[in-house]
Amino acid sequence: MRVLHLIHNLDIGGAQVLLRLLVAEQQGSAVEPVVAVWRHDGPLTRELMEAGVAVNVCPPPAAGSPWRTLGWLSGLVARHRPDIVHAHMPDSAFWAGVLTRRHRVPAVISYYSSRILFHTIDPDTLYGRLRWAILRWGARRAAANVACSASVQASMQADIGLAADDIDVVVNGVAVPDADAVRAAQETRAATRATGRAPTVVAVGRLFEIKGQDQLVRCARRLREHVPDARIVIVGEGPCLEPWRALADELGVTDTVTFTGRVEDPAEYLRAADVYVSPSRYEGLSLGLLEAMGWGVPLVASRVEGNIDLVRDGVDGVFFPYGDSEALAAAIGAVLADPVGSAARARAARARMTEDFSAAAMCRGYADIYQRIRAV
């Protein structure tokens, strides 16, 4: 079975990383993945190509014209003859619908955010109404519309008008770290903490307003009241990197808060973390949280859509109210003050992630949908 994956770009982002994980699992299976990038190239293109994935990037003149983009996509369908077109994110839903109508190839559309269209798109403007109309048109023509969590499923019902029975749910998955590597990391953390190493609080993700990492900057002073030597490490890049560095300087917490910028292997920071924080305004299903769960790191998360689908308060981690920096500092302090309880929650989180949220499980979920569609 050949699947043509549609995505708008291959920048570093949640949907793009999920695509990379999915096609990596599909390679060597009964599914042959082909990737079509219809807007612009990105850092993950080379990585996918080096892994042996067929990646097609729309050339700039065509990418700037809807008609030329359609011609380019139609040419790919004619050349690769896919059994299914799999669109990632609502941006690609329209093109999936067009290809379904023109080439009679069934489409799957995946949704990864509980804000179906980005929250900055005003639905009352002409542009906003057009974007929603295009999305609904594509969704109605898809053979399957897939949510990555129950929260996203609820948003699809409310915002697109799909019935619950018409929505599949395939939860996001990530690579499961080796159990021996996790055990070694936990033993190293415990040993170095016993020698007096300052506790490390880590957040990984794109530095963007909706991800809320500025709350970690704002909570730093209060956190020092709970844990005077605590260090906060914010891993990632994005448009808010420099503004939030300036905020740390303004608040006088640069000795507590470190920004790494982009890193090749965020896992090195997860292996050293004593607490992982997800301070997002909303999520679909956080890959950063999943990776931290896999590494057995105690969790603190905002009580918001997406996070509540993943973390069970007091069982897998600890919640705090989004936007409450004082509550965030108190939650981190409580986790660090309770190593026994925190370790038990971390074990429960890793066990749940390993069983339900692996990349392999995600791949199996999509394979079942593909097979169902082909059988019709």
C-alpha positions as CSV (number, residue, x, y, z in Angstrom):
1,M,0.0,0.0,0.0
2,R,1.4,3.4,-1.0
3,V,0.5,6.5,1.1
4,L,1.1,10.0,-0.1
5,H,1.6,12.2,3.0
6,L,0.7,15.9,2.4
7,I,2.2,18.6,4.7
8,H,2.6,22.3,4.2
9,N,6.3,22.4,5.3
10,L,9.0,20.4,7.0
11,D,10.0,23.0,9.7
12,I,10.6,21.8,13.3
13,G,7.1,21.5,14.7
14,G,4.7,19.0,16.3
15,A,3.0,17.9,13.1
16,Q,6.2,17.6,11.2
17,V,7.9,15.5,13.9
18,L,4.8,13.2,14.0
19,L,5.1,12.8,10.3
20,R,8.7,11.9,10.6
21,L,7.9,9.3,13.3
22,L,5.0,7.8,11.3
23,V,6.9,7.4,8.1
24,A,9.9,5.9,10.0
25,E,7.6,3.3,11.4
26,Q,5.9,2.7,8.0
27,Q,9.2,2.0,6.2
28,G,9.8,-1.7,5.9
29,S,6.2,-2.4,6.7
30,A,3.2,-3.1,4.3
31,V,2.9,0.7,3.9
32,E,5.2,2.6,1.5
33,P,5.3,6.3,2.5
34,V,5.8,9.2,0.0
35,V,6.0,12.8,1.3
36,A,4.7,15.8,-0.6
37,V,5.6,19.3,0.8
38,W,3.5,21.8,-1.0
39,R,4.4,25.1,0.6
40,H,8.1,25.2,1.5
41,D,11.1,23.2,2.5
42,G,12.4,22.8,6.0
43,P,15.1,21.2,8.2
44,L,13.5,17.8,8.4
45,T,13.6,17.3,4.6
46,R,17.2,16.2,4.6
47,E,16.7,13.9,7.6
48,L,13.8,12.1,5.9
49,M,15.7,11.8,2.6
50,E,18.8,10.4,4.4
51,A,16.4,7.8,6.0
52,G,15.4,6.7,2.5
53,V,12.0,8.4,2.3
54,A,10.8,9.7,-1.0
55,V,10.3,13.5,-0.3
56,N,8.9,15.8,-3.0
57,V,9.1,19.6,-2.4
58,C,7.0,21.9,-4.6
59,P,9.3,24.3,-6.4
60,P,8.9,28.0,-5.4
61,P,7.1,29.3,-8.6
62,A,4.5,26.6,-8.2
63,A,4.3,26.9,-4.4
64,G,3.2,30.5,-4.8
65,S,0.3,29.7,-7.1
66,P,-2.7,27.6,-6.1
67,W,-3.2,26.5,-9.7
68,R,0.4,25.5,-10.2
69,T,0.4,23.7,-6.8
70,L,-2.6,21.7,-7.9
71,G,-0.8,20.8,-11.1
72,W,2.3,19.7,-9.2
73,L,0.2,17.6,-6.7
74,S,-1.7,16.0,-9.6
75,G,1.6,15.1,-11.3
76,L,2.7,13.4,-8.1
77,V,-0.5,11.4,-7.9
78,A,-0.1,10.3,-11.5
79,R,3.6,9.4,-11.0
80,H,3.3,7.6,-7.6
81,R,-0.2,6.3,-7.9
82,P,-0.9,6.3,-4.1
83,D,-3.7,4.1,-2.6
84,I,-4.4,6.8,0.0
85,V,-3.6,10.5,0.5
86,H,-2.9,11.4,4.1
87,A,-3.1,15.1,4.9
88,H,-1.4,16.4,8.0
89,M,-3.0,19.5,9.6
90,P,-6.0,21.5,8.3
91,D,-3.7,23.4,6.0
92,S,-3.6,20.3,3.8
93,A,-7.2,19.3,4.1
94,F,-8.3,21.3,1.0
95,W,-5.6,19.7,-1.2
96,A,-6.6,16.2,0.0
97,G,-10.2,17.0,-0.9
98,V,-9.2,18.2,-4.4
99,L,-7.1,15.1,-5.1
100,T,-10.0,12.9,-3.9
101,R,-12.4,14.6,-6.3
102,R,-10.0,14.7,-9.2
103,H,-8.2,11.4,-8.9
104,R,-10.6,9.3,-6.9
105,V,-8.0,8.5,-4.3
106,P,-9.4,8.3,-0.7
107,A,-8.1,10.8,1.8
108,V,-7.2,10.7,5.5
109,I,-6.9,14.1,7.4
110,S,-5.1,14.2,10.8
111,Y,-5.8,17.0,13.3
112,Y,-3.1,17.7,16.0
113,S,-4.5,20.7,17.9
114,S,-7.5,21.4,20.0
115,R,-7.7,24.7,18.2
116,I,-8.6,23.3,14.8
117,L,-7.6,26.5,13.0
118,F,-4.9,28.6,14.7
119,H,-6.4,30.8,17.4
120,T,-5.2,34.0,15.7
121,I,-7.5,33.4,12.7
122,D,-10.6,35.5,13.4
123,P,-13.6,33.5,12.2
124,D,-15.7,36.7,11.8
125,T,-13.4,38.1,9.1
126,L,-13.7,37.3,5.4
127,Y,-10.4,35.5,5.5
128,G,-11.5,33.5,8.6
129,R,-14.8,32.5,7.0
130,L,-13.0,31.4,3.9
131,R,-10.5,29.3,5.8
132,W,-13.2,27.5,7.7
133,A,-15.3,26.9,4.5
134,I,-12.2,25.4,2.8
135,L,-11.5,23.1,5.8
136,R,-15.1,21.9,6.1
137,W,-15.2,21.2,2.3
138,G,-12.1,19.1,2.6
139,A,-13.2,17.3,5.8
140,R,-16.5,16.3,4.2
141,R,-14.7,14.6,1.3
142,A,-12.2,12.7,3.4
143,A,-12.7,9.0,4.0
144,A,-11.4,9.5,7.5
145,N,-10.9,12.5,9.8
146,V,-8.6,11.6,12.7
147,A,-8.1,13.3,16.1
148,C,-5.0,12.8,18.2
149,S,-6.9,13.1,21.5
150,A,-10.4,13.3,23.0
151,S,-10.0,17.0,23.3
152,V,-9.3,17.4,19.6
153,Q,-12.2,15.1,18.8
154,A,-14.5,17.4,20.8
155,S,-13.2,20.4,18.9
156,M,-13.7,18.7,15.6
157,Q,-17.4,18.1,16.5
158,A,-17.9,21.6,17.7
159,D,-16.0,23.5,15.0
160,I,-16.3,21.4,11.9
161,G,-19.6,19.8,12.6
162,L,-18.5,16.2,12.3
163,A,-20.4,13.6,14.3
164,A,-18.4,11.7,17.0
165,D,-18.9,8.4,15.1
166,D,-17.3,10.0,12.0
167,I,-14.1,10.8,13.8
168,D,-11.3,8.3,14.4
169,V,-8.9,8.8,17.3
170,V,-5.3,7.8,16.9
171,V,-3.2,9.2,19.8
172,N,0.2,10.7,19.1
173,G,3.1,8.4,19.8
174,V,6.9,8.9,20.2
175,A,9.9,6.5,20.3
176,V,10.1,4.6,23.5
177,P,13.5,5.0,25.2
178,D,15.3,1.8,26.1
179,A,14.5,0.7,29.7
180,D,18.2,0.2,30.6
181,A,18.9,3.8,29.4
182,V,16.1,5.2,31.4
183,R,17.2,3.3,34.5
184,A,20.8,4.5,34.1
185,A,19.6,8.1,33.7
186,Q,17.4,7.9,36.8
187,E,20.3,6.4,38.8
188,T,22.7,9.2,37.6
189,R,20.2,11.9,38.5
190,A,19.7,10.4,42.0
191,A,23.5,10.0,42.5
192,T,24.3,13.6,41.4
193,R,21.5,15.1,43.5
194,A,22.9,13.3,46.5
195,T,26.2,15.1,46.0
196,G,24.5,18.4,46.1
197,R,23.7,19.1,42.4
198,A,21.1,21.8,42.0
199,P,17.7,20.4,40.9
200,T,17.0,20.9,37.2
201,V,13.6,21.9,35.8
202,V,13.3,21.4,32.0
203,A,10.8,22.4,29.3
204,V,11.2,21.3,25.7
205,G,9.3,22.8,22.7
206,R,9.0,25.6,20.2
207,L,9.2,29.0,21.9
208,F,5.8,30.3,21.0
209,E,3.2,32.3,22.9
210,I,0.7,29.3,23.1
211,K,3.4,27.1,24.6
212,G,3.7,29.4,27.6
213,Q,7.4,29.0,28.5
214,D,7.3,32.6,29.8
215,Q,5.5,31.3,32.8
216,L,8.7,29.5,33.8
217,V,10.6,32.8,33.6
218,R,7.9,34.5,35.6
219,C,7.8,31.8,38.3
220,A,11.6,31.7,38.8
221,R,11.8,34.2,41.7
222,R,9.0,32.4,43.6
223,L,10.5,29.0,42.9
224,R,13.8,30.1,44.5
225,E,11.8,30.7,47.7
226,H,10.8,27.0,47.6
227,V,14.0,25.6,46.1
228,P,16.8,28.2,46.4
229,D,19.3,26.5,44.1
230,A,16.8,25.3,41.4
231,R,17.7,25.8,37.7
232,I,15.3,26.2,34.9
233,V,16.4,25.1,31.4
234,I,14.1,26.0,28.5
235,V,15.0,24.0,25.4
236,G,14.1,25.0,21.9
237,E,13.9,27.9,19.5
238,G,11.1,30.1,18.1
239,P,9.9,33.7,17.7
240,C,9.6,34.2,21.5
241,L,13.2,33.2,22.3
242,E,14.7,36.8,22.4
243,P,11.7,38.4,24.0
244,W,11.7,35.8,26.8
245,R,15.4,36.2,27.3
246,A,14.8,39.9,27.7
247,L,12.1,39.1,30.2
248,A,14.4,37.0,32.2
249,D,16.9,39.8,32.3
250,E,14.2,42.3,33.2
251,L,13.1,40.1,36.1
252,G,16.6,39.5,37.3
253,V,16.5,35.7,36.9
254,T,19.1,35.0,34.3
255,D,21.1,33.1,37.0
256,T,18.2,30.7,37.3
257,V,16.8,30.5,33.8
258,T,18.8,29.2,30.8
259,F,17.7,29.2,27.2
260,T,19.5,26.6,25.0
261,G,18.1,27.6,21.6
262,R,17.8,24.8,19.1
263,V,19.4,21.5,20.1
264,E,19.9,18.4,18.0
265,D,19.0,15.9,20.8
266,P,16.6,17.2,23.5
267,A,16.7,13.8,25.2
268,E,20.1,14.8,26.7
269,Y,18.2,17.4,28.7
270,L,15.4,15.0,29.6
271,R,17.9,12.5,30.9
272,A,19.2,15.1,33.3
273,A,15.8,16.6,34.3
274,D,14.4,16.3,37.9
275,V,11.1,17.8,36.7
276,Y,9.6,18.3,33.3
277,V,7.1,21.2,32.8
278,S,4.4,21.6,30.1
279,P,3.0,25.1,30.6
280,S,1.0,25.3,27.4
281,R,-2.1,27.4,26.8
282,Y,-3.6,24.4,25.0
283,E,-2.3,21.2,23.3
284,G,-3.5,18.5,21.0
285,L,-1.3,15.9,22.7
286,S,2.1,17.1,23.7
287,L,5.1,15.3,22.3
288,G,7.4,16.9,24.9
289,L,5.3,15.5,27.7
290,L,5.2,12.1,26.0
291,E,9.0,12.1,25.6
292,A,9.4,13.1,29.3
293,M,7.1,10.3,30.3
294,G,9.2,7.9,28.4
295,W,12.3,9.0,30.2
296,G,10.6,8.6,33.6
297,V,10.8,12.3,34.5
298,P,8.3,13.7,37.1
299,L,5.7,15.9,35.4
300,V,4.1,19.2,36.1
301,A,1.5,20.3,33.5
302,S,-1.0,23.1,32.9
303,R,-4.6,21.8,33.3
304,V,-5.6,22.4,29.7
305,E,-7.0,20.6,26.7
306,G,-4.6,17.9,25.5
307,N,-2.7,17.7,28.7
308,I,-5.8,16.4,30.5
309,D,-6.0,13.7,27.9
310,L,-2.4,12.6,28.8
311,V,-1.7,13.3,32.5
312,R,-3.8,12.0,35.4
313,D,-3.4,14.4,38.2
314,G,-1.7,12.7,41.2
315,V,-1.2,9.5,39.2
316,D,1.1,10.4,36.3
317,G,2.0,14.0,37.3
318,V,0.8,17.2,38.9
319,F,-1.4,19.9,37.4
320,F,-1.4,23.7,37.9
321,P,-3.8,26.3,36.5
322,Y,-2.6,27.8,33.2
323,G,-1.3,31.3,33.7
324,D,-0.7,31.1,37.4
325,S,3.0,31.4,37.8
326,E,2.8,31.2,41.6
327,A,0.9,27.9,41.5
328,L,3.5,26.7,39.0
329,A,6.4,27.5,41.3
330,A,4.5,25.8,44.2
331,A,3.8,22.7,42.1
332,I,7.5,22.3,41.1
333,G,8.6,22.8,44.7
334,A,6.1,20.2,45.9
335,V,7.4,17.7,43.3
336,L,11.0,18.3,44.3
337,A,10.1,18.0,48.0
338,D,8.5,14.6,47.5
339,P,11.0,12.3,45.7
340,V,9.2,9.1,46.7
341,G,5.8,10.2,45.4
342,S,7.3,11.8,42.3
343,A,9.2,8.7,41.4
344,A,6.0,6.6,41.7
345,R,4.1,9.0,39.4
346,A,7.0,8.9,37.0
347,R,7.0,5.1,36.8
348,A,3.2,5.2,36.2
349,A,3.7,7.7,33.4
350,R,6.4,5.7,31.7
351,A,4.3,2.5,31.9
352,R,1.3,4.3,30.4
353,M,3.4,5.9,27.6
354,T,5.1,2.6,26.7
355,E,1.8,0.8,26.4
356,D,-0.5,3.4,24.8
357,F,1.6,6.3,23.3
358,S,4.4,4.7,21.3
359,A,5.2,5.5,17.7
360,A,4.6,1.9,16.9
361,A,1.1,2.0,18.4
362,M,0.4,5.2,16.4
363,C,1.5,3.5,13.2
364,R,-0.8,0.5,13.9
365,G,-3.7,2.8,14.5
366,Y,-3.2,4.5,11.1
367,A,-2.6,1.2,9.3
368,D,-6.0,-0.1,10.6
369,I,-7.7,3.0,9.1
370,Y,-5.9,2.6,5.8
371,Q,-7.0,-1.0,5.6
372,R,-10.6,-0.2,6.5
373,I,-10.7,2.5,3.7
374,R,-9.2,0.1,1.1
375,A,-11.7,-2.6,2.0
376,V,-14.7,-0.3,1.1
